[in-house]
């Protein structure tokens, strides 16, 4: 769909986590330039999650205000429940509403798969997944009451497709897709759209991961093509009222925007319903054949597709089951 109307955030309020540096800073400034009041949420840790510094969030908020926009810094730790809620409370108390959240906060560490420690792995989960959960959950409640909201989860190709040495980061970023999937389904009846983005840009996290290898002339030439201004407009679209899509994943870097789909092949069906490991080995060609691949909108879509292939209706009840307590 081609959007021809100017995308504006006038009278809209957004929270951008990890908004003090890199891509987060670019997201916050892009939204503010388009009229949004922005809560720049950044605890100010280093790239491995150590320490805290209020200056990055303060500096971005000051830049926005100096340019004639509206912004406030929030320097709490989003990986804690109170720290995440503080950003949402600030948006509502200071600006009167909350329309969009860009869940961008995170850290990075690289190590060989068998050398990762539990502490380092858990730190990745805290600063990515919990930092998103602790902001998005109270934000969802505000948006639900208002009947409108936009949630943008910042994931990574490092997790969805894989990247050497970053098992903790990759796991955490892929978990963002899981959060988005459920937020999109649960938010549909309340006017809440949830989507995800896989960005690439030359940031301090990229520099930290690459180390000295990222400082060679060849590396710099490559990295300098990955600009934050090639990503921020995509996030602005996903966070806007004009974005009516939900439950989607976009990849954005070097001026290209593409959709990412997670699909299921038609597969092979055992004629009896029973199968062995040898059956799997013997039918790998059919199992892996991508022709006619299904892209499910939920777990129920895949279940019902199997029902249709088997000419049964054994799982249609699942879609209507009320799991609330």
Beta strands, then each sheet from edge to edge (+ up, - down):
strand 1: 13-17
strand 2: 37-41
strand 3: 70-74
strand 4: 100-103
strand 5: 149-155
strand 6: 192-199
strand 7: 249-253
strand 8: 256-260
sheet 1: 3+ 2+ 1+ 4+ 5+ 6+ 7+ 8-
end
